[in-house]
Amino acid sequence: LPEFEGKKFQNVAKEGFSIDGNTEAAKARKAEITEKYDPLIKWLGEDALKDHILRAEISERLTNSPCALITSKFGWTANMQRIIQSQTHSKTQDMQRDYYLNQKKSLEINPRHPLIKELLRRVEDNPADETAKDMALMMYNTATLRSGYMLKDTVNFAEHIEKMMRQTLGVDADEAVEEEEELPEEDTPEEAEDEEEEEFEDEEEEVKDETHDEL
């Protein structure tokens, strides 16, 4: 069923999704927003996230989220990827499968979100801002999870979260974990038995000595 009452169905997880339609007013508004956010779009696609995304673009589908990962029209959605990866009888070396699993996605940004607005301001002020790059990478990782995809580098993501928690709680980034105190060594059962035997032998010798003295 491709359409209902003259309205075509669209996949919200794939590119090409449009709510505003192709009216002149919608085109003019999108062109205006795209021009405003062009520095951020180029910075994300060519600098901060060039190794992670295919491109960045303005979103029509987002309301509360700052960004989302969107697959191509013929790419696999997150749900499809989970289904394919869960198949136990799939080939180990499948070039087509690996191609779709490793295919880069587009990053759609929400121009109304305060985080995106702040990121635009920082990029316009200083494209080399390290804080902006860190936040862009964090947005990409959270968008990956929100869109239903798996993170490739979970260790780096966890370290990034810990870094943010240290900053929020006022803990120095270089403060190391306190070393654990070493517990006193305990005797093994065999050593304990040997000590008991030695004590028993010592007591026997003392008794013999006392008996000899009395005689």
C-alpha positions as CSV (number, residue, x, y, z in Angstrom):
1,L,0.0,0.0,0.0
2,P,2.1,3.0,-1.2
3,E,-0.4,5.7,-0.4
4,F,-3.7,6.4,1.4
5,E,-6.3,9.0,0.3
6,G,-3.8,10.6,-2.1
7,K,-1.0,10.9,0.5
8,K,2.2,8.8,-0.1
9,F,3.7,6.9,2.8
10,Q,7.2,7.9,3.8
11,N,9.8,6.1,5.9
12,V,10.8,8.5,8.7
13,A,14.1,6.6,9.2
14,K,15.3,7.3,5.6
15,E,16.3,10.4,3.7
16,G,13.8,12.2,1.5
17,F,11.2,12.6,4.2
18,S,9.3,15.8,3.9
19,I,6.4,17.3,6.0
20,D,6.3,20.8,4.6
21,G,5.9,19.6,1.0
22,N,7.2,21.2,-2.2
23,T,5.3,24.5,-1.9
24,E,7.2,27.7,-2.7
25,A,6.9,29.0,0.9
26,A,8.3,25.7,2.2
27,K,11.2,25.8,-0.3
28,A,12.0,29.5,0.6
29,R,12.0,28.8,4.3
30,K,14.2,25.7,3.9
31,A,16.7,27.7,1.7
32,E,16.8,30.5,4.3
33,I,17.5,28.1,7.2
34,T,20.1,26.2,5.2
35,E,21.9,29.4,4.3
36,K,21.9,30.4,8.0
37,Y,23.3,27.1,9.2
38,D,25.6,26.5,6.2
39,P,28.8,27.1,8.3
40,L,27.7,24.5,10.8
41,I,26.6,22.0,8.1
42,K,30.0,22.3,6.3
43,W,31.9,22.2,9.6
44,L,30.2,19.0,10.7
45,G,30.6,17.2,7.3
46,E,34.1,18.4,6.5
47,D,35.8,18.7,9.8
48,A,34.3,17.6,13.1
49,L,32.5,14.4,11.9
50,K,34.0,13.8,8.5
51,D,35.1,10.3,9.5
52,H,31.6,9.4,10.9
53,I,28.9,10.8,8.6
54,L,28.1,11.1,4.9
55,R,26.9,14.7,5.2
56,A,25.0,17.0,7.5
57,E,21.7,18.7,6.6
58,I,18.7,20.5,8.0
59,S,15.9,18.3,9.3
60,E,12.1,18.6,8.8
61,R,11.3,15.6,11.0
62,L,12.9,16.5,14.4
63,T,11.0,18.2,17.2
64,N,12.7,17.8,20.5
65,S,16.0,16.0,19.6
66,P,19.0,18.0,18.5
67,C,20.0,15.6,15.7
68,A,19.4,12.1,14.2
69,L,21.1,9.6,12.0
70,I,19.3,9.0,8.7
71,T,20.0,6.2,6.2
72,S,19.8,6.5,2.4
73,K,16.7,5.5,0.5
74,F,18.2,2.1,-0.3
75,G,20.2,1.7,2.9
76,W,19.3,-0.4,6.0
77,T,17.4,1.1,8.9
78,A,18.5,0.4,12.4
79,N,15.8,-2.3,12.8
80,M,16.8,-4.0,9.6
81,Q,20.5,-4.0,10.8
82,R,19.5,-5.7,14.0
83,I,17.5,-8.4,12.1
84,I,20.4,-9.1,9.8
85,Q,23.0,-9.2,12.6
86,S,20.8,-11.6,14.6
87,Q,20.7,-14.2,11.9
88,T,22.9,-17.1,13.0
89,H,23.1,-18.7,9.6
90,S,24.4,-15.7,7.7
91,K,27.8,-15.9,6.0
92,T,30.8,-14.9,7.9
93,Q,32.3,-13.0,4.9
94,D,29.4,-11.3,3.1
95,M,30.6,-8.3,1.2
96,Q,27.1,-7.0,0.6
97,R,26.2,-7.3,4.2
98,D,29.3,-5.6,5.4
99,Y,28.8,-2.8,2.9
100,Y,25.3,-2.0,4.2
101,L,26.4,-2.4,7.9
102,N,29.3,0.0,7.5
103,Q,27.6,2.5,5.2
104,K,27.8,6.1,6.5
105,K,24.6,7.8,7.4
106,S,23.5,11.4,7.1
107,L,23.2,13.6,10.2
108,E,20.1,15.7,10.3
109,I,20.2,18.7,12.7
110,N,17.3,20.5,14.3
111,P,17.7,24.2,13.7
112,R,15.3,25.1,16.5
113,H,17.2,23.2,19.2
114,P,19.3,25.3,21.6
115,L,22.3,23.0,21.5
116,I,22.4,23.3,17.7
117,K,22.1,27.1,18.0
118,E,25.0,27.3,20.5
119,L,27.1,25.0,18.3
120,L,26.5,27.3,15.3
121,R,27.6,30.3,17.4
122,R,30.8,28.6,18.5
123,V,31.7,27.4,15.0
124,E,31.1,30.9,13.6
125,D,33.4,32.4,16.4
126,N,36.1,29.7,16.2
127,P,35.9,26.7,13.9
128,A,38.9,25.1,15.8
129,D,37.0,25.2,19.1
130,E,37.9,21.9,20.8
131,T,34.8,22.1,23.1
132,A,32.6,22.4,20.0
133,K,34.2,19.3,18.4
134,D,33.7,17.3,21.6
135,M,30.1,18.3,21.8
136,A,29.6,17.5,18.1
137,L,31.0,14.0,18.6
138,M,28.8,13.5,21.7
139,M,25.8,14.6,19.7
140,Y,26.7,12.1,17.0
141,N,27.0,9.3,19.5
142,T,23.7,10.1,21.2
143,A,22.0,10.4,17.8
144,T,23.4,7.0,16.9
145,L,21.8,5.5,20.0
146,R,18.5,7.4,19.6
147,S,18.2,6.3,16.0
148,G,18.5,2.7,17.1
149,Y,22.0,2.0,15.8
150,M,24.9,0.3,17.6
151,L,28.0,2.3,18.7
152,K,31.2,1.1,17.2
153,D,33.4,2.5,19.9
154,T,31.6,2.1,23.2
155,V,34.9,2.5,25.3
156,N,35.4,6.0,23.8
157,F,31.8,6.9,24.5
158,A,32.0,5.8,28.1
159,E,35.3,7.8,28.6
160,H,33.6,10.9,27.1
161,I,30.7,10.5,29.5
162,E,33.0,10.2,32.4
163,K,34.9,13.3,31.3
164,M,31.6,15.3,31.2
165,M,30.6,14.0,34.6
166,R,34.0,15.1,36.1
167,Q,33.5,18.6,34.6
168,T,29.9,18.8,35.9
169,L,30.8,17.6,39.4
170,G,34.0,19.7,39.6
171,V,36.4,16.7,39.7
172,D,39.8,17.3,38.2
173,A,40.2,15.5,34.9
174,D,43.7,14.3,36.0
175,E,42.7,13.0,39.4
176,A,43.5,9.4,39.4
177,V,41.6,6.5,41.0
178,E,42.6,5.9,44.6
179,E,44.8,2.7,45.0
180,E,43.3,-0.1,46.8
181,E,44.9,-1.1,50.1
182,E,46.6,-4.5,50.1
183,L,45.1,-7.0,52.5
184,P,47.5,-8.9,54.9
185,E,48.6,-12.2,53.6
186,E,46.7,-15.2,55.0
187,D,48.2,-18.6,55.6
188,T,47.1,-21.3,53.3
189,P,45.4,-24.4,54.9
190,E,48.6,-26.4,54.4
191,E,50.7,-23.7,56.1
192,A,48.2,-23.5,59.0
193,E,48.4,-27.3,59.5
194,D,52.2,-27.2,59.4
195,E,52.2,-24.5,62.1
196,E,49.8,-26.5,64.3
197,E,52.0,-29.6,64.0
198,E,55.1,-27.5,65.0
199,E,53.3,-26.1,68.0
200,F,52.1,-29.5,69.0
201,E,55.7,-30.9,68.7
202,D,57.0,-27.9,70.8
203,E,54.5,-28.7,73.5
204,E,55.5,-32.3,73.6
205,E,59.1,-31.4,74.0
206,E,58.3,-29.1,76.8
207,V,56.3,-31.8,78.6
208,K,59.3,-34.2,78.2
209,D,61.7,-31.7,79.5
210,E,59.5,-31.0,82.6
211,T,59.2,-34.8,83.2
212,H,62.9,-35.3,82.9
213,D,63.6,-32.5,85.4
214,E,61.2,-34.0,88.0
215,L,63.0,-37.3,87.7
